[in-house]
Amino acid sequence: MISSMDIRDRMSKTLLFKYVPHKLRDEILDASDILTCHEGDVVVKEGEPANHVFVVLQGQVSATVSDEDGKDTYLSTIGEGEIFGEAGIFLKTSRTANIVSLGSSEVLRIERDILLGFIKQDPSVGIKVLMIVIYGLLKKLRESNQELAYERQGDVVQDDIDDLVASLMEEG
């Protein structure tokens, strides 16, 4: 487990808290939870209520989604300083992925209402935090779009189907 001083130091180095004054950062930390995780510990389970945002302070976690058969598909690895669960700030919804610790990790869990209260308390800093969150969401969306585009490159295109039909229709 990392010390309280190390936690504060790691928080200050994350993009999410870069523009947050020390006093407000300490208030958020005091009102939040530090999750100490070990290899394979489930941090977030797909389908649970999404009422927290998380910051990886130490270590790494893996994001996966489950199909109908319960088989997990890998999405990404989230490392130190990165956030996840940020959509839960804006939407009262369920988690869309499983998050599992990859080895020892320390994760800061911030309740939605705590973060929103902070944003109301200091709107000028809160706007910066929200911009960072939105930037992170847009980055994830762009990565997903690129992945989908890459997957589609391997799909059969109409020209391939037309060529196949034409070759089958040829008299030989």
Buried (B, 14 or more C-beta within 10 A) or exposed (E): EBEEEEBBEBBEEBBBBEBBEEEBBBBBBEBBEBBBBEEEBEBBEBEEEBBBBBBBBBBBBBBBBBEEEEEBEEBBEBEBBBBBBBBBBBEEEEBBBBBBBBEBBBBBBBBBEBBBBBBEEBEEBBEBBBEBBEEBBEEBEEEEEEEEEEEEEEEEEEEEEEEEEEEEEEEE
